[in-house]
Amino acid sequence: MQHAYRLFPVPDAPFEKLVRRRDRRRRNQRVGAALVALALAVASFGLLHRAFDRTSAIPAAPRSAIWSREFGTPKGDYAGAITADASGVYVAGTTKGDFPGRATGGGSSAFVRAYDPAGRVRWTTQFGHAGSYATAITSDPYGNVYLAVAGSGAVDYGSTSITMLDARGNILWTKPFLMPSGAAGVVAYVLAMATDRSGVYLAGKTNGALPGQQAFGLMDAFVAKYSPGGAELWAHQFGSSRYNEASGIAVDATGVYVAVSGSCSGPSIQKFSLGGAPEWLRGFSKSLYGVAGGCGSGGIAASQNGVFASVNVGKHHFLRSYATDGVQQWSIEVTDSGEEIAADAAGEYVAQAIPVPGGSLDYELYVQKYDPYGRPLFRVLVGRVSTVPSIPPASNEFVDVGGIIAGPSGVYLCGGLGLHEALPGRSALGAGDAYIARVG
């Protein structure tokens, strides 16, 4: 009775063979369909991968910058930091000369220059302390500007000072940064700054121990916060047994993000709470890419779309996105390094100065735009900078990006040019000029 449901109980009956053959054919059809689907998926992944390759998706004709300005003194200038608000853009740097109406008494000195969104100069403030240079700048929602100044002439406060200026360039206060303890030669440098309505956040490096902190290696990274009035609120020092520095910082409503370069395990992105407590760390393994030396974690930016970082690991260059809880959203490898990054609701902007291929000593200065998902959209060419053959290249020829910012009034970048170099259509002003450009 157990075989009552079978029409042909004999295993070798012809109908049984037909049924088994039919079932095998259906299975083969399902397997074939699955293999076709897999092949299509692989092909789609390949197309998607190529779409994520910056070089294959960039339009042949780049866009042009909205405007660019080359400025400086006859003795040499460099713009190394930038910030923006609704009224315009502020660029900070170092000059070896004197801007009109200023006298430093020789040596290098820090400066801040403000432009409106149309590229007109609003004001210039130069610090009359020889031997100083600007290392970072940021602006708050109230129209104030914060500047980090380092060097032997840093307002006589040692290695680094923090200065607050109002919207017209007037100095409101200057405070010494946390002075590390240790032997002679111990310093602390602020390399990046960011703000929210509660204060200003600073990131950098020190070869000593900040007050209340512990030293870990040859050079440690740190993150700290000051109030709008210049009072120290908290600091956190961290690192390894060797060299580490915090080269970038960003802040949003959930916390503070720091880009860290290291000579041990590799670069990393770390998040801290708004009160300075460590929350998560995401790193790049050097050994995975066969890199033995130090690695650079370049810029970092935050927007409502997440946290974005540009990272260089040996000859490998990445653009990576994280959610605020540290979950990786996407990661792409690009062909050219670009350490300076900015972000807004429309996507990310990576600034690069790349040598022109073919044996030329020229450089192309441009900004690559990505959408919030890491797909290349377009490139904005600031200009092709030609070198001067009669000047020794090793010591005088360079094109450098100092910083990029996406603010309420636009997207801007700044940097420096080598001796006798100039942006297209402009003439060199001295022994190396500063530049600023609006690209969005």
C-alpha positions in Angstrom: 0.0 0.0 0.0 2.9 2.3 0.5 3.3 2.5 -3.3 -0.4 3.0 -4.0 0.2 6.7 -5.1 2.7 5.6 -7.8 1.3 4.9 -11.2 4.3 2.7 -12.1 5.9 1.2 -9.0 8.6 -0.5 -11.0 11.8 1.8 -10.8 12.8 1.2 -14.4 9.4 1.8 -16.0 9.6 4.0 -19.1 7.4 6.7 -17.6 9.7 6.9 -14.5 12.6 7.5 -16.9 10.7 10.2 -18.7 9.8 11.9 -15.4 13.4 11.7 -14.2 14.6 13.1 -17.5 12.0 15.9 -17.3 13.1 16.7 -13.8 16.8 16.7 -14.8 15.9 19.0 -17.8 14.1 21.4 -15.5 17.0 21.4 -13.0 19.4 22.1 -15.9 17.2 24.9 -17.1 17.2 26.4 -13.6 21.0 26.0 -13.3 21.4 27.5 -16.7 19.2 30.5 -15.9 21.1 30.9 -12.6 24.4 30.9 -14.5 23.1 33.4 -17.0 21.9 35.6 -14.2 25.3 35.3 -12.5 27.1 36.2 -15.8 24.9 39.2 -16.2 25.6 40.2 -12.6 29.3 39.9 -13.1 29.0 42.0 -16.3 26.9 44.6 -14.5 29.5 44.7 -11.7 32.2 45.2 -14.2 30.2 48.1 -15.8 29.5 49.5 -12.3 33.2 49.1 -11.4 34.2 51.0 -14.6 31.6 53.7 -13.8 33.2 54.1 -10.4 36.6 54.4 -12.1 37.2 58.2 -12.1 39.2 58.2 -15.3 36.6 56.3 -17.4 33.6 58.4 -16.5 35.0 61.9 -16.6 33.7 63.9 -19.5 36.3 64.8 -22.1 35.7 68.5 -21.8 36.1 69.7 -18.2 34.2 72.7 -16.9 35.9 76.0 -16.1 36.3 77.7 -12.7 33.9 80.5 -12.0 36.8 82.8 -11.1 40.4 82.6 -9.9 42.7 85.0 -8.3 46.5 85.0 -8.0 47.9 87.2 -5.2 50.9 87.9 -3.0 54.0 90.0 -2.5 57.3 90.1 -4.4 59.0 87.9 -1.7 56.8 84.7 -1.9 53.4 83.7 -0.6 51.4 80.5 0.1 47.7 79.9 0.9 47.4 76.8 3.0 44.0 76.8 4.6 40.5 77.9 3.6 37.0 78.3 5.0 33.7 79.9 3.8 30.4 81.2 5.1 27.4 82.9 3.5 29.3 86.2 3.1 32.2 84.7 1.2 35.5 82.9 1.6 38.5 83.3 3.9 42.0 82.1 3.0 44.9 81.8 5.4 48.6 81.4 4.6 52.1 82.7 5.0 53.9 85.6 3.3 57.6 86.6 3.3 56.7 90.2 2.3 54.3 92.9 3.5 50.8 93.4 2.2 49.8 97.1 1.7 49.7 98.9 5.0 51.5 96.1 6.9 55.1 95.8 8.2 56.4 92.6 9.8 60.0 93.4 10.3 61.3 90.6 8.1 60.8 86.8 8.0 57.6 85.0 7.3 54.3 86.0 8.8 50.7 84.7 8.8 47.8 86.4 7.0 44.1 86.1 6.4 42.4 87.5 3.4 38.6 87.6 2.8 36.8 87.6 -0.6 33.1 88.0 -1.4 31.4 85.3 -3.5 32.3 87.3 -6.7 36.0 87.3 -6.0 36.4 90.8 -4.7 38.8 91.4 -1.8 36.9 92.4 1.4 39.9 92.8 3.8 43.4 91.4 4.6 44.8 91.0 8.1 48.5 90.3 8.4 50.1 89.3 11.8 53.1 91.4 12.6 55.2 88.6 14.1 58.2 87.5 12.1 58.6 83.7 11.9 54.9 82.8 12.1 52.7 81.0 9.6 49.1 80.0 9.5 48.3 76.3 9.7 44.5 76.1 9.9 41.3 78.2 9.6 37.6 77.8 10.2 34.5 80.0 10.5 31.5 79.7 12.8 27.7 80.3 12.1 28.0 83.8 13.6 30.4 85.2 11.1 33.6 84.8 13.2 36.8 83.3 11.9 39.3 81.2 13.9 42.9 80.9 12.9 45.8 78.7 14.1 49.2 80.3 13.9 52.5 78.4 14.5 56.2 79.2 14.5 58.7 81.0 16.6 56.8 84.2 16.1 53.3 82.8 17.0 52.3 85.8 19.1 55.1 84.9 21.6 53.1 82.0 23.0 55.3 79.2 22.0 54.5 76.6 19.3 50.9 77.5 18.4 48.3 80.1 19.2 44.5 80.4 18.4 43.1 83.7 17.2 39.5 84.7 16.8 38.6 87.5 14.3 35.3 89.1 13.6 33.6 89.3 10.1 35.7 92.5 9.3 39.0 91.0 10.2 39.4 92.6 13.6 41.2 90.4 16.2 38.9 89.6 19.1 41.3 87.5 21.2 44.4 85.4 20.9 45.0 82.4 23.2 48.0 80.0 23.5 47.2 76.4 22.5 47.7 73.7 25.1 51.5 73.7 25.7 52.8 70.1 25.9 55.2 69.1 28.7 58.6 67.6 28.0 62.1 68.6 27.2 63.3 71.5 25.0 61.9 71.3 21.5 58.5 69.9 22.5 55.8 71.4 20.3 52.2 71.1 19.4 50.8 72.1 16.0 47.2 72.6 15.0 46.7 71.2 11.5 42.9 71.4 11.1 39.9 73.2 12.6 36.1 72.9 12.5 33.2 74.6 14.3 29.7 74.2 15.4 27.5 76.6 17.5 29.1 75.4 20.7 32.8 76.1 19.9 35.8 75.3 17.8 37.4 71.8 17.3 41.1 71.4 16.7 43.2 68.5 15.4 47.0 68.2 15.0 50.2 66.6 16.3 52.6 66.9 19.3 55.8 65.3 20.3 55.1 65.8 24.0 52.2 65.3 26.4 49.3 67.8 26.4 48.1 68.9 29.9 46.4 65.9 31.5 47.3 63.6 28.6 49.8 60.8 28.0 52.4 60.7 25.3 52.5 57.4 23.3 55.3 57.7 20.6 57.6 59.9 18.6 54.7 62.1 17.5 51.0 61.7 18.7 47.7 62.9 17.2 45.3 65.0 19.2 41.8 66.4 19.1 40.6 69.3 21.3 37.8 71.7 21.8 37.7 75.4 22.7 34.7 77.6 23.6 33.8 80.6 21.5 35.5 82.7 24.1 38.8 80.8 23.9 38.5 78.6 27.0 39.8 75.0 26.7 36.9 72.6 27.1 38.6 69.2 26.6 41.5 67.4 24.8 42.3 63.8 23.8 45.7 62.7 22.8 46.3 59.3 21.1 48.7 57.5 18.9 51.1 54.5 18.6 54.8 53.9 19.5 55.9 55.8 16.4 54.5 58.7 14.3 50.9 59.8 14.1 49.2 63.1 13.3 45.6 64.2 12.9 45.6 66.0 9.5 41.9 66.6 9.0 38.7 67.2 11.1 35.0 67.5 10.5 32.0 67.9 12.8 28.3 67.2 12.6 25.4 66.9 15.0 26.5 63.4 16.2 30.2 63.9 16.8 33.7 64.8 15.6 35.6 63.0 12.9 39.4 63.0 12.6 41.7 61.8 9.7 44.9 60.3 11.1 48.1 59.5 9.4 50.4 56.8 10.9 53.7 55.0 10.3 52.7 51.8 11.9 49.4 50.0 10.9 48.3 52.6 8.4 45.9 55.6 8.2 42.6 55.7 9.9 39.4 57.6 10.4 38.3 58.1 14.0 35.1 59.4 15.6 34.8 61.1 18.9 31.7 62.3 20.7 31.0 66.0 21.0 32.4 65.7 24.5 35.7 64.1 23.3 35.1 60.4 24.1 36.3 57.9 21.4 33.5 56.2 19.6 34.9 54.2 16.7 38.0 53.7 14.5 38.2 52.6 10.9 41.6 51.9 9.4 43.4 51.0 6.1 45.8 48.1 6.4 49.2 48.9 4.8 50.1 45.2 4.6 47.0 44.5 2.4 48.6 46.7 -0.3 52.3 45.8 0.3 53.2 49.2 1.8 56.1 49.3 4.2 56.5 53.0 4.8 54.3 55.7 6.3 50.8 56.2 5.0 48.8 59.4 4.6 45.1 59.9 5.6 44.4 63.2 3.8 41.2 65.2 4.0 37.9 64.5 5.7 34.5 66.1 5.3 31.0 65.6 6.6 27.5 66.4 5.2 24.0 65.1 5.6 25.0 62.2 3.3 27.7 60.9 5.7 31.4 61.2 6.4 33.9 61.2 3.5 37.6 60.7 3.5 40.4 60.7 1.0 43.2 58.3 1.9 46.6 57.5 0.3 48.1 54.1 1.1 51.4 53.9 -0.8 50.5 54.2 -4.5 46.9 53.4 -3.8 44.4 56.3 -3.5 40.9 55.9 -2.1 37.8 57.9 -1.6 35.6 56.3 1.1 32.2 57.1 2.7 31.0 56.1 6.2 27.7 56.5 8.0 27.8 58.3 11.3 27.8 54.9 13.1 31.0 53.9 11.3 29.4 51.5 8.8 31.2 51.8 5.4 28.8 53.0 2.7 31.1 52.7 -0.3 34.8 52.9 -1.2 36.5 53.5 -4.6 40.1 53.5 -5.7 41.1 56.4 -7.9 44.2 56.8 -10.1 45.5 60.1 -8.7 46.1 61.2 -5.2 43.9 64.0 -3.8 44.2 64.7 -0.2 42.0 67.8 0.1 38.3 67.0 0.2 35.0 68.9 0.8 31.4 67.8 0.9 27.9 69.2 0.7 24.4 67.9 0.0 25.2 67.5 -3.7 28.3 65.3 -3.2 32.0 65.5 -2.7 34.8 67.6 -4.2 38.4 66.4 -4.4 41.1 69.0 -5.3 44.2 67.8 -7.2 47.3 69.2 -8.8 48.5 66.5 -11.3 51.6 66.6 -13.6 50.6 66.6 -17.3 51.7 63.3 -18.8 54.1 63.0 -21.8 57.2 64.4 -20.2 55.9 67.9 -19.7 56.7 69.8 -16.4 53.3 71.4 -16.5 50.6 70.8 -14.0 46.8 70.7 -14.2 45.0 72.1 -11.3 41.4 70.8 -11.0 38.6 69.7 -8.8 36.8 66.4 -9.3 33.1 66.3 -8.4 31.4 63.0 -7.2 27.8 62.4 -6.3 26.8 61.2 -2.8 27.4 57.6 -3.9 30.9 58.1 -5.1 30.2 58.2 -8.8 32.2 60.8 -10.8 30.1 63.6 -12.3 32.5 66.2 -13.8 35.8 67.9 -13.5 36.4 71.6 -13.0 39.7 72.8 -14.5 41.2 75.8 -12.7 44.1 75.9 -15.1 47.2 74.4 -16.6 50.2 75.9 -15.0 53.3 76.0 -17.1 56.8 75.9 -15.6 59.8 78.0 -16.5 62.5 75.9 -18.2 65.3 78.2 -17.1 64.5 77.7 -13.4 65.8 74.5 -11.7 62.7 72.3 -11.3 63.7 70.5 -8.1 63.8 73.7 -6.0 61.4 76.1 -7.6 58.7 74.4 -9.6 55.5 73.2 -7.9 51.8 73.5 -7.9 50.2 72.7 -4.6 46.6 72.5 -3.2 46.4 74.0 0.3 42.7 73.4 0.9 39.2 73.1 -0.4 35.8 74.1 1.2 32.2 73.7 0.3 30.3 76.5 2.0 27.0 78.3 1.9 28.4 80.8 -0.7 30.1 78.3 -3.0 33.0 75.8 -3.4 36.5 77.2 -3.2 40.1 76.0 -3.2 43.4 77.6 -2.5 47.1 76.8 -2.6 50.5 78.0 -3.9 52.6 78.2 -7.1 56.3 78.0 -7.6 58.8 80.6 -8.7 57.6 82.5 -11.8 54.6 80.2 -12.2 51.2 81.7 -12.9 47.6 80.7 -13.6 46.5 81.0 -17.2 46.1 84.6 -18.3 48.0 85.9 -15.3 51.5 87.0 -14.5 53.6 85.9 -11.6 53.8 88.5 -8.8 56.9 87.4 -7.0 58.9 84.4 -5.7 56.0 82.1 -5.5 52.3 83.3 -5.4 49.2 82.3 -3.6 46.0 81.5 -5.4 42.3 81.1 -4.7 39.5 79.9 -7.1 35.8 79.4 -7.0 34.7 76.2 -8.7 31.1 75.8 -7.7 
